[in-house]
Amino acid sequence: MELLIIKNGENYIRVKDETFIQCGIEKASVFPCEKLDMVKGYIKILKAKGIKSPAIYRLVIREEPLEMNIDY
């Protein structure tokens, strides 16, 4: 599975109610690839707000069984 995510340097961006918050990956907003145009619009807004290096990244998620000795 691939999703889009916005980074600014080492920080990630959370989009909430038209507000942009720098955060860790666990709080970052993710977007389906079909929303690329919307994410590009967010980049323009971030640049207009003075954020110097916002960039779009592809977040690749892979699902596989956890092969550990776990007691259920």
C-alpha positions in Angstrom: 0.0 0.0 0.0 1.3 3.5 -0.8 0.1 6.7 0.8 1.3 10.3 0.5 2.8 12.2 3.5 4.2 15.7 3.8 7.6 16.3 5.5 9.4 19.5 6.4 13.0 18.5 7.2 12.8 15.8 9.8 9.3 16.7 10.9 6.0 15.5 9.4 2.9 17.6 8.8 -0.5 17.0 10.4 -3.4 18.7 8.6 -6.3 19.4 10.9 -9.2 21.9 10.4 -7.1 23.9 7.9 -4.2 24.1 10.4 -0.8 22.6 9.7 1.1 21.2 12.7 4.7 19.8 12.6 4.8 16.4 14.4 6.3 12.9 14.5 5.3 10.3 12.0 2.8 8.8 14.5 0.6 11.9 14.3 1.2 12.8 10.6 -1.7 13.1 8.1 -1.6 10.5 5.3 -3.4 10.8 2.0 -4.3 8.3 -0.7 -2.3 8.8 -3.9 -5.5 9.9 -5.7 -5.3 13.1 -3.6 -2.0 14.2 -5.0 -3.5 17.5 -6.3 -4.9 18.3 -2.9 -1.5 17.5 -1.3 0.2 19.8 -3.8 -2.2 22.5 -2.8 -1.2 22.0 0.9 2.5 22.4 -0.2 1.7 25.8 -1.8 -0.1 26.9 1.4 2.8 25.8 3.6 5.3 27.7 1.5 3.0 30.8 1.6 3.1 30.5 5.4 6.9 30.6 5.4 7.6 26.9 5.8 10.9 26.6 3.8 11.1 23.0 2.6 7.8 21.1 2.6 8.0 18.0 0.4 5.7 15.2 -0.6 6.9 11.7 0.3 5.5 8.3 -0.6 4.9 6.2 2.5 5.0 2.5 1.6 3.3 0.1 4.0 3.9 -3.6 3.7 1.8 -6.2 5.6 3.4 -9.4 6.7 2.9 -11.8 9.6 4.8 -11.1 12.8 7.1 -14.1 13.2 7.8 -14.0 16.9 7.0 -16.3 19.7 3.9 -14.4 21.0 1.5 -15.8 23.5 -2.1 -14.9 22.5 
